[in-house]
Amino acid sequence: MKKITELIYSCTNRMFNYVRNGRDLGDLIGYLRMYEENAIKKYGGENKGLWFKFGKDDTLCTTIDDIERDLNLPSTHGNNILLIEKMESTFGLNPDEELEVYYS
C-alpha cells in the first residue's frame, strides 16, 4: 500500500466539481481512472489500483468502482447519500477530514 499524496488535490477537486457543479459522473470517473492509469504506469504491479479514504476515521477502502456504483444509484438511495456526504466532508480545512489516496 502506497499513499499517493500528489493526487489528493486533483481527486478532491474532481469530487468537489462533481458535487457542486452538475454531477457529471462520466467526467468524475474518467478523471479518476486516468489518475489510476498514471499510477499503474508510475508504480507498476498487477491487479493494483487507487482507493480512497474520506478522512482519518473512514474505515472503508473505497475504489473507483465503488464510487461509480454508488453514484449510479438513485440520488435518494442511502449509499449514494452517504458517499456524497463523505466527499463533502473532505472539502473543508480540517486535516483529519482530508481525502487520502492510496495505491495497492
Sequence and secondary structure as in RCSB ss.txt:
>XXXX:A:sequence
MKKITELIYSCTNRMFNYVRNGRDLGDLIGYLRMYEENAIKKYGGENKGLWFKFGKDDTLCTTIDDIERDLNLPS
THGNNILLIEKMESTFGLNPDEELEVYYS
>XXXX:A:secstr
 EE GGGHHHHHHHHHHHHHTT  HHHHHHHHHHHHHHHHHHH  SS  EEEEESTT    EEHHHHHHHHTS T
TSHHHHHHHHHHHHTTSS GGG EEEEE 
